[in-house]
Amino acid sequence: MYAKWMIAWETALTTRDENRVERPLEWGFEWLADLGGTEAAASVERGEQTSFAAMAGLNATLAVDPQRTFSYRTPTDFRVERHFPALYPTNVRPETLQQEREYRRQAEAGELRKAPYLRFTSAVRTPHAENDLVNARWYESPEKSVRPGEPRRPRQAMIIMPQWNADAISHNVFGAMFNRFGISCLRLSKPYHDVRRPAELERSDYAVSANIGRTLAACRQAVADVRSCVDWLEQQGYEQIGVLGTSLGSCYAFIAAATDPRLRVCAFNHASTYFGDVVWTGQSTRHIRAAFERAGLTQDQVRELFLAISPMAYMDLYAAHPKRSLVVYAPWDLTFRVEFSREVVRSFEARGVDFVAKVLPCGHYTTGETPYKYLDGWYIGSFIYQAFKKLAGDWHPESSRSAESQDHVTPEGLVES
């Protein structure tokens, strides 16, 4: 009875928004031009291979060379600006639009305070100028005073990425929560989300869609943005850094952590192995699956088309560097199906990853509902607190690396110091 009730509730939440748009399949080779997309498209035009074969082959090539695929240059225009918080809703339900109007009224009436936001130009560029201006709300935790003779505590920070189609307020509560632990936070707006969303969109459709190349490019941009935030945090003197991702943010966070060993504390709030499996089986992506089915594609083929942004492709790389990990999943998840989450757990176990798994008695969307959101917050908050506490206990000032000494791979494959 509980399972039937939960599935009905989850289904109601995933079908209440009526502004999901089904768009036709587009291969989008041009979005990956600097990674071989131009050559792949040319081979299709010459009749040497089909569009599917070319895109699947490009994914396979990208997946075996993640340091090239997700390379970036550290931005040079970091700055902290103050702005009024705004909602940027992704649905047109009356209560949401009323909440947006209330934020505007409070700002105009002087009842709302401006908040600090980290801004910089993304290392990965797109045709949308607003999307290329990275935005991250900054929750700075004041440094605690140290008594004479007491060792200095390392400065710690988290990068937070909410779910697909999150508004600009979603997950901000984690910033305040982690501040109580003495941990500073950047709540990152993902590509095509909230203030970064192009004007022609109501939802963050360009982040995940039937345009294969654009979806891959959005993940590539998100990973570069996370790693750029790590660069900035190190420039501010932070020595221990982690990442929290929910749903789509979990996928982005995983690949960022796999390609950047500086991310030592990783929390994945809902997790899956293959991006294409989630797109094919998830209730919230049924409109994207419809486009693929109209084009005659199968689930196995869609899995190949999104291999380069699938966490499963980078499991070995993720396990290669020490980090503490949390996986939260739910048995009645109709978006990230439970069998995919359990596959993540088995993959971690097989590779000896240091992790904790927590199971919520709900689904994907119901995670944000009472009482489950409080249980989820407890799992995440207690894990972050304990993981950073252990990191601090193992820390020695002489072993920390400054931002100036951190190496990363550039688009040209050069190592910069």
C-alpha positions as CSV (number, residue, x, y, z in Angstrom):
1,M,0.0,0.0,0.0
2,Y,2.8,2.4,0.8
3,A,4.6,1.6,-2.5
4,K,1.4,2.3,-4.5
5,W,0.8,5.5,-2.6
6,M,4.4,6.7,-3.1
7,I,4.4,5.8,-6.8
8,A,1.1,7.7,-7.3
9,W,2.5,10.7,-5.5
10,E,5.7,10.6,-7.4
11,T,3.8,10.3,-10.7
12,A,1.6,13.3,-9.8
13,L,4.7,15.5,-9.1
14,T,6.5,14.5,-12.3
15,T,3.4,15.2,-14.5
16,R,2.1,18.4,-13.0
17,D,4.2,20.7,-15.2
18,E,2.6,21.2,-18.6
19,N,5.4,23.2,-20.2
20,R,7.7,20.4,-21.2
21,V,8.5,20.8,-24.9
22,E,9.2,17.8,-27.2
23,R,11.9,18.8,-29.7
24,P,13.1,16.7,-32.6
25,L,16.3,14.7,-32.6
26,E,19.4,16.8,-33.5
27,W,22.9,15.4,-33.6
28,G,24.6,18.7,-32.7
29,F,28.1,17.9,-33.9
30,E,28.8,21.6,-34.1
31,W,28.6,21.9,-30.3
32,L,31.7,19.6,-30.1
33,A,33.6,21.2,-32.9
34,D,36.9,21.5,-31.0
35,L,36.6,17.9,-29.8
36,G,36.2,16.2,-33.1
37,G,32.7,17.1,-33.9
38,T,33.6,18.9,-37.2
39,E,35.4,15.8,-38.5
40,A,32.6,13.5,-37.4
41,A,30.0,15.6,-39.2
42,A,32.2,15.7,-42.4
43,S,32.4,11.9,-42.4
44,V,28.6,11.7,-42.3
45,E,28.4,14.2,-45.2
46,R,30.8,12.1,-47.3
47,G,28.6,9.0,-46.6
48,E,31.4,7.2,-44.8
49,Q,29.1,6.5,-41.7
50,T,25.7,7.2,-40.4
51,S,25.0,10.1,-38.0
52,F,24.4,7.6,-35.2
53,A,27.7,5.8,-35.8
54,A,29.6,9.1,-36.0
55,M,28.1,10.4,-32.7
56,A,28.5,7.1,-30.9
57,G,32.1,6.9,-32.1
58,L,32.8,10.4,-30.9
59,N,31.4,9.6,-27.5
60,A,33.6,6.6,-27.2
61,T,36.7,8.7,-28.1
62,L,35.8,11.4,-25.6
63,A,35.1,8.9,-22.8
64,V,38.6,7.4,-23.0
65,D,40.3,10.8,-22.8
66,P,38.5,12.7,-20.0
67,Q,41.4,15.0,-19.3
68,R,41.1,16.4,-22.8
69,T,37.3,16.2,-23.0
70,F,36.9,18.2,-19.8
71,S,40.0,20.4,-20.0
72,Y,39.6,24.1,-19.4
73,R,41.5,27.3,-18.7
74,T,41.1,29.1,-15.4
75,P,39.0,32.2,-15.9
76,T,40.7,35.6,-15.3
77,D,37.6,37.7,-14.6
78,F,36.5,36.4,-11.2
79,R,34.6,39.0,-9.2
80,V,32.0,39.0,-6.4
81,E,28.9,41.2,-7.1
82,R,25.9,41.9,-5.0
83,H,22.4,41.4,-6.4
84,F,18.9,40.9,-5.2
85,P,17.9,37.2,-5.0
86,A,15.3,36.3,-7.7
87,L,13.4,33.1,-8.3
88,Y,13.7,32.4,-12.0
89,P,10.9,29.8,-12.0
90,T,10.8,26.9,-14.5
91,N,7.1,26.2,-14.2
92,V,4.0,28.3,-14.8
93,R,1.9,27.2,-11.8
94,P,0.0,30.1,-10.1
95,E,1.7,29.6,-6.7
96,T,5.1,29.8,-8.3
97,L,4.4,32.9,-10.3
98,Q,3.0,34.5,-7.2
99,Q,6.2,33.7,-5.3
100,E,8.3,35.3,-8.1
101,R,6.2,38.4,-7.9
102,E,6.7,38.6,-4.2
103,Y,10.5,38.5,-4.6
104,R,10.2,41.4,-7.0
105,R,8.0,43.3,-4.7
106,Q,10.3,42.8,-1.7
107,A,13.3,44.0,-3.8
108,E,11.5,47.1,-5.0
109,A,10.2,47.9,-1.5
110,G,13.7,47.5,0.1
111,E,12.6,44.5,2.1
112,L,15.1,42.2,0.5
113,R,18.9,42.4,1.0
114,K,21.3,42.1,-1.8
115,A,23.4,38.9,-1.6
116,P,27.0,38.2,-2.8
117,Y,27.4,36.2,-6.1
118,L,30.6,35.0,-7.6
119,R,30.6,35.9,-11.4
120,F,33.0,34.9,-14.1
121,T,33.1,34.0,-17.8
122,S,32.8,30.3,-18.4
123,A,35.8,28.5,-19.8
124,V,33.4,26.7,-22.2
125,R,31.6,29.1,-24.6
126,T,28.2,28.7,-26.2
127,P,26.1,30.8,-28.6
128,H,24.2,32.2,-25.5
129,A,25.9,35.1,-23.8
130,E,23.7,34.9,-20.7
131,N,24.6,31.2,-20.2
132,D,28.3,31.9,-20.4
133,L,28.3,34.2,-17.4
134,V,28.7,31.9,-14.5
135,N,26.7,32.7,-11.4
136,A,27.3,31.2,-7.9
137,R,25.7,32.6,-4.7
138,W,28.5,33.0,-2.1
139,Y,27.9,31.9,1.5
140,E,31.1,32.8,3.3
141,S,31.7,31.4,6.7
142,P,33.8,33.6,9.0
143,E,37.1,32.2,10.1
144,K,37.0,31.0,13.7
145,S,39.5,32.5,16.1
146,V,42.4,30.2,17.1
147,R,43.6,30.2,20.7
148,P,47.3,30.5,21.4
149,G,49.1,27.2,20.8
150,E,46.0,25.7,19.1
151,P,46.6,24.5,15.5
152,R,44.9,26.4,12.7
153,R,41.9,24.7,11.2
154,P,42.0,24.3,7.4
155,R,39.7,26.5,5.5
156,Q,36.9,24.4,4.0
157,A,34.3,25.0,1.3
158,M,31.5,23.2,-0.6
159,I,30.2,23.7,-4.2
160,I,26.5,23.0,-4.4
161,M,24.6,22.1,-7.6
162,P,20.8,21.5,-7.5
163,Q,18.6,19.4,-9.7
164,W,17.7,19.9,-13.4
165,N,15.2,22.8,-13.8
166,A,15.9,24.1,-10.3
167,D,15.0,27.7,-9.7
168,A,17.5,30.1,-8.2
169,I,16.4,29.6,-4.6
170,S,16.6,25.8,-4.6
171,H,19.2,24.3,-2.3
172,N,20.2,27.7,-0.8
173,V,19.4,26.2,2.6
174,F,22.5,24.0,2.4
175,G,24.6,27.2,2.2
176,A,23.3,28.4,5.5
177,M,23.5,24.9,7.0
178,F,27.1,24.3,6.0
179,N,28.0,27.8,7.3
180,R,27.0,26.6,10.8
181,F,29.8,23.9,10.4
182,G,32.3,26.6,9.5
183,I,32.2,25.6,5.8
184,S,31.8,28.3,3.1
185,C,29.7,27.5,0.1
186,L,29.2,28.4,-3.5
187,R,25.7,27.5,-4.7
188,L,26.4,27.2,-8.5
189,S,23.8,27.9,-11.2
190,K,24.2,25.1,-13.7
191,P,24.4,25.9,-17.5
192,Y,21.0,27.2,-18.8
193,H,19.6,27.5,-15.3
194,D,18.0,30.5,-13.5
195,V,19.9,33.7,-14.4
196,R,21.8,31.8,-17.1
197,R,18.7,30.6,-18.9
198,P,18.2,32.1,-22.4
199,A,15.2,34.3,-22.8
200,E,13.4,32.0,-25.2
201,L,13.1,29.2,-22.6
202,E,10.7,28.7,-19.8
203,R,12.6,25.6,-18.6
204,S,16.2,24.7,-18.6
205,D,15.7,22.6,-21.7
206,Y,19.0,23.1,-23.3
207,A,20.8,21.4,-20.5
208,V,19.2,18.0,-21.3
209,S,17.4,17.6,-24.7
210,A,17.2,15.6,-27.9
211,N,20.1,17.7,-29.2
212,I,22.9,15.2,-28.4
213,G,25.9,17.6,-28.9
214,R,24.3,20.4,-27.0
215,T,23.6,18.1,-24.0
216,L,27.2,16.9,-24.0
217,A,28.5,20.4,-24.2
218,A,26.3,21.5,-21.3
219,C,27.9,18.8,-19.1
220,R,31.3,19.8,-20.3
221,Q,30.6,23.4,-19.4
222,A,29.2,22.5,-16.0
223,V,32.4,20.5,-15.1
224,A,34.6,23.4,-16.2
225,D,32.5,25.8,-14.1
226,V,32.8,23.6,-11.0
227,R,36.6,23.3,-11.5
228,S,36.9,27.0,-12.1
229,C,35.0,27.5,-8.7
230,V,37.7,25.3,-7.1
231,D,40.4,27.5,-8.6
232,W,38.7,30.7,-7.2
233,L,38.3,29.1,-3.8
234,E,41.9,28.1,-3.7
235,Q,42.8,31.7,-4.6
236,Q,40.8,32.8,-1.5
237,G,42.9,30.4,0.7
238,Y,40.6,27.4,0.9
239,E,42.4,24.2,1.4
240,Q,39.8,21.5,1.5
241,I,36.9,21.5,-1.0
242,G,33.9,19.3,-1.7
243,V,30.9,19.1,-4.0
244,L,27.3,18.3,-3.5
245,G,25.1,17.5,-6.5
246,T,21.5,16.6,-6.8
247,S,20.0,14.6,-9.7
248,L,21.5,16.2,-12.9
249,G,23.8,18.1,-10.5
250,S,24.9,14.8,-9.2
251,C,26.1,13.7,-12.7
252,Y,28.0,16.9,-13.1
253,A,29.5,16.7,-9.6
254,F,30.7,13.1,-10.2
255,I,32.5,13.9,-13.4
256,A,34.0,17.1,-11.9
257,A,35.3,15.0,-8.9
258,A,36.6,12.3,-11.2
259,T,38.6,14.7,-13.3
260,D,39.7,17.0,-10.3
261,P,41.3,15.3,-7.3
262,R,41.0,18.5,-5.3
263,L,37.4,17.6,-4.6
264,R,37.8,15.5,-1.6
265,V,34.3,15.4,-0.1
266,C,31.5,14.3,-2.6
267,A,27.8,13.9,-1.9
268,F,25.6,12.6,-4.7
269,N,21.9,13.2,-3.9
270,H,20.4,10.6,-6.3
271,A,22.9,8.8,-8.5
272,S,22.9,6.7,-11.7
273,T,25.5,5.0,-13.9
274,Y,24.5,5.8,-17.5
275,F,23.1,9.2,-18.6
276,G,21.2,7.6,-21.5
277,D,19.4,5.1,-19.3
278,V,18.0,7.9,-17.1
279,V,16.9,9.8,-20.2
280,W,15.2,6.7,-21.6
281,T,13.5,5.4,-18.4
282,G,12.8,8.5,-16.4
283,Q,9.4,10.0,-16.1
284,S,10.7,13.6,-16.2
285,T,12.5,13.0,-19.5
286,R,9.6,11.1,-21.3
287,H,9.3,14.0,-23.8
288,I,13.0,13.5,-24.8
289,R,12.6,9.8,-25.1
290,A,9.6,10.4,-27.4
291,A,11.9,12.3,-29.8
292,F,14.4,9.5,-29.8
293,E,11.7,6.9,-30.4
294,R,10.3,8.9,-33.3
295,A,13.8,8.8,-34.8
296,G,13.9,5.0,-34.4
297,L,16.5,4.8,-31.7
298,T,16.6,2.2,-28.9
299,Q,17.7,2.5,-25.2
300,D,21.0,0.8,-26.0
301,Q,21.7,3.3,-28.7
302,V,20.8,6.3,-26.5
303,R,23.2,5.0,-23.9
304,E,26.0,5.1,-26.5
305,L,25.1,8.6,-27.6
306,F,25.5,9.9,-24.0
307,L,28.5,7.7,-22.9
308,A,30.9,10.7,-22.6
309,I,28.8,12.3,-19.9
310,S,27.9,9.0,-18.1
311,P,29.4,8.5,-14.6
312,M,30.0,4.9,-15.4
313,A,32.6,5.9,-18.0
314,Y,34.7,7.5,-15.3
315,M,34.3,5.1,-12.3
316,D,38.0,4.0,-12.4
317,L,39.2,7.6,-12.7
318,Y,36.9,8.6,-9.7
319,A,38.3,5.7,-7.6
320,A,41.9,6.6,-8.4
321,H,42.1,9.5,-5.9
322,P,41.2,9.5,-2.2
323,K,37.9,11.1,-1.3
324,R,35.0,10.5,0.9
325,S,31.7,9.9,-0.8
326,L,27.9,9.8,0.0
327,V,25.3,8.2,-2.3
328,V,21.6,8.9,-1.4
329,Y,19.0,7.1,-3.4
330,A,15.3,6.1,-3.2
331,P,13.4,2.8,-3.9
332,W,10.5,4.6,-5.6
333,D,12.5,6.9,-7.7
334,L,10.8,7.1,-11.2
335,T,13.5,9.4,-12.6
336,F,16.8,7.8,-11.4
337,R,15.5,4.2,-11.2
338,V,16.6,2.3,-8.1
339,E,18.5,-0.4,-10.1
340,F,20.7,2.3,-11.6
341,S,21.5,3.7,-8.1
342,R,22.3,0.3,-6.7
343,E,24.6,-0.2,-9.7
344,V,26.5,2.9,-8.5
345,V,26.8,1.4,-5.0
346,R,28.1,-1.9,-6.4
347,S,30.6,-0.1,-8.6
348,F,31.9,1.8,-5.6
349,E,32.2,-1.4,-3.6
350,A,34.1,-3.2,-6.4
351,R,36.6,-0.4,-6.7
352,G,37.1,0.1,-2.9
353,V,35.7,3.7,-2.9
354,D,35.4,5.1,0.6
355,F,31.6,5.8,0.7
356,V,28.4,5.8,2.6
357,A,25.0,4.9,1.1
358,K,21.7,6.1,2.5
359,V,18.2,5.1,1.3
360,L,15.3,7.5,1.5
361,P,11.8,5.9,1.9
362,C,10.4,7.9,-1.1
363,G,11.1,8.8,-4.7
364,H,12.9,11.4,-6.7
365,Y,10.5,14.4,-6.6
366,T,9.1,13.4,-3.2
367,T,12.6,13.9,-1.8
368,G,11.7,17.6,-1.8
369,E,8.5,17.1,0.2
370,T,7.8,16.9,3.9
371,P,9.0,14.8,5.8
372,Y,11.5,13.4,3.4
373,K,13.4,16.6,2.7
374,Y,14.3,16.8,6.4
375,L,15.7,13.2,6.4
376,D,17.6,14.0,3.2
377,G,19.0,17.1,4.8
378,W,20.1,15.1,7.8
379,Y,21.9,12.5,5.7
380,I,23.7,15.1,3.7
381,G,24.4,17.5,6.5
382,S,25.8,14.9,8.9
383,F,27.9,13.3,6.2
384,I,29.4,16.7,5.2
385,Y,30.1,17.6,8.8
386,Q,31.8,14.3,9.6
387,A,33.8,14.1,6.4
388,F,35.2,17.6,6.7
389,K,35.9,17.0,10.4
390,K,38.0,13.9,9.5
391,L,39.8,15.8,6.7
392,A,40.7,18.5,9.2
393,G,42.0,16.0,11.7
394,D,44.3,14.5,9.0
395,W,45.4,17.8,7.7
396,H,48.9,19.3,8.0
397,P,49.6,22.9,6.8
398,E,52.8,22.0,5.1
399,S,51.0,19.4,2.9
400,S,48.5,21.8,1.5
401,R,48.8,23.2,-2.1
402,S,48.1,26.7,-3.1
403,A,46.1,27.7,-6.1
404,E,49.3,28.8,-7.8
405,S,50.8,25.3,-7.6
406,Q,47.7,23.4,-8.7
407,D,48.1,21.9,-12.2
408,H,45.2,21.4,-14.6
409,V,45.0,20.4,-18.2
410,T,44.2,23.1,-20.7
411,P,42.3,22.7,-24.0
412,E,45.6,22.5,-25.8
413,G,46.7,19.6,-23.6
414,L,49.4,21.7,-21.9
415,V,50.0,21.6,-18.2
416,E,49.8,25.0,-16.6
417,S,51.1,25.9,-13.1
